[in-house]
């Protein structure tokens, strides 16, 4: 909360978790499919990297990181010069790295940047609403300040000299059932008007 940019980045990452999980599941699906192809096609020729599913998945994970896949492909260049294995391995790694590393990893970056842009736009819109609301509030305040100020002494001199009695209500025994019902209806109408006023005021504020 003290560092707003850092908190914004953390919120963006947390909001991007569902989309990132979907992309990771898609990448894992491609890894499983290509591991099956790798074990089937290259398990007999390069058992160091495609001996079984676990080893193949680890090999493909190294290829996704784009660090060390050249050394893995170097094991395909055997002394007997199996050109079919070399060409097949080249095509295999090219397709997998293009789909998983380039497209998949870039999709993760796109998801995070898109959510960051949306959050920035939402913050800018919120700031604009706050600025507009503060400007309207200041205009209303300036309008109230322009009213003429009257001193209490002047107001007392302008009042009539007839003393006013404080309002005193009647006894509760004077209330009838009809007047009580009317009083309750008036209170209910006032409450509904206040609720409508609050709703209209909230809409105007937003």
N, C-alpha and C positions, 0 to 999 in steps of 0.2 A: 504493500500500500504506500510505502514511502517513496518508492521509485516507480512512477507511473509507466514509463516505457517498458520496463522489465515486466511489470504486472500485465501489461497489454500483450506482450509476446507470450507469456505463460497462458493467458486466456485463449489466445489464438491457437496455441498447440493443443490445449485441452478441447477446444471446439473442433479441431481437425482430427481428433483421435478416431471417431467413427469412420470417416472417409479414408483415413490412412489404414485402418484395419481392413477395409474392403480391398484396397490396393495391395496390401501385404498378402491377403488371402489369394488374390489373383496371381501374384508373383509366386507364391508357394505352389499353386496349381501348375504353373508352367514348369517350376523346378521338378515337381513329381513326374510330369509327363516326359520331360527331357531326361530325367534320371532313368526312367524305364527304357527310353530309346538308347541312352548311353550304355546301360548294362547289356542290352540286347545286341547292339552293334559293335561295341568296342570292349566288352568285358573279356573276351578271349585274347585280344591283342594288347590292351593296356590294362592289365588287372590292378596296377598300382592305383589308378584313379577311378576305375569303373568295375571294381570287383563285385560289389553288391549295391543295394539301394542306399545304405548309410554312407558308404565311401563316395558314391556318385553325387549324393546331395551335398556333401562337404566340398567336393570338387566344383560343383556348380555355384556354391556359395562363394568360393574364391573367385570364380569368374564374374560374379555380380559385383564384387568389390573392385574389379578391373585391375587387380594387383596380383600378379603371379600366374595369370592364365597363359602367358607366353611360355613359361617354363613347363606348364602342363602340356601345352601343344607340342613342345619340343620332344616329349616322350613318344609322340606319334611318329616321329621321324626315326624309324628303326634302321638298322644296318642293312636289312634285306630290301629296303626301299619299297614298302608296300604303298604304291601310289593311291590305291583305292582308299586305304585307311587314312592317308594324309589328306587327300581331297575331301573325303567324307568328314574327317575331324574339323577341317577348316570351315566347311559349310555348317557343320553342327555348332561350332563355337560362334560363328558369325551371326547365325539366326538367334541363338540363345542370348548372346550379349546385346544384340540389337533390341530384342523384345524385352528382356528382363532388366538389363542394366540401363540402357539409354531411355527407353519408353517408361518402364516401371518406376525407376528412381526419379525421373523428371516429373512424373505424375504426382509423386509425394510432394515435391517442391511446389508444383502448381497448386495443389490443395492448400498448402500453408499460405502461400502468397495471396491466393484468392480470398481466404478467410481474413487475412490481415487487411486487405483492401476494403472488404466489406465492413470490418470493424472501424477502420479509419473514416470511411464515409458516414457510418452511423454516428461516430463521435462528432464529426463536423456538423452534421444535421442537428444533433442535440445542442451544440454550441450556438448554432444559428437561432434555434428556437429560444434558447435562454437569452441571447442578445436581443431578439425581437420582443420578448416578454419584458425584459428590463427596460427597453426603450418605451414601451407602452406604459409601464408602471411609472417611469419618470415623467412622461407627458401628463398622466393623470395627476401625479403629485404636483407638477408645476401649475396645472389648472386649479387645483385646490389652493395653492399658495397665492394665486392671483385674486382670491376673494377678499373683499375689504374686511379689515379687522376692526371690531367694535369693542371699546372698553366696557367693562362691566358697569362702571358708574354711569356711562351714557345710556346703557341699556336699562338701568333702573330708573333713570329720569324719564325715559320715553314710555315707561309702563304707566298704566292708569293708576290712580291713587286708591282704587277700590281694593281692599285686601281680599285675597283669594283664600278660601278655606281648603284645606287638604281633602282629597277625595276619600270618602268613607263609604265602604260597601254596606249593604243592608244585612240583615240577619239571615243566616242560612235557612231559617224556617220560612222565609218569604219565597224561597225557590220552589217552583212547581216542576212537575215532570216534563212539561212541554219546554219550559225555559232551560232546564238542564239538558234536554236533548238538543235544543238549538245551540247551546253553548258547546256541547261536545262536537256537533257538526262544524261549528266555526273553528274549533281547535284542529279538527281533522283537516279542514280545508287549508288552514294556515300551514300545517305540517306538510301537506302535499305541495303547496306552493314553495316552501323552503327546499324540499327535495328537488323540485324542478329547477329552482334557482341554482342549487349546487351543481346539478348536471350541466346546465347551460354555462355556468361560470367555469367549470372544468373544461368544457369544450372550447370556450374562448381562450383559456390559458394555454391549452395544448395547441 
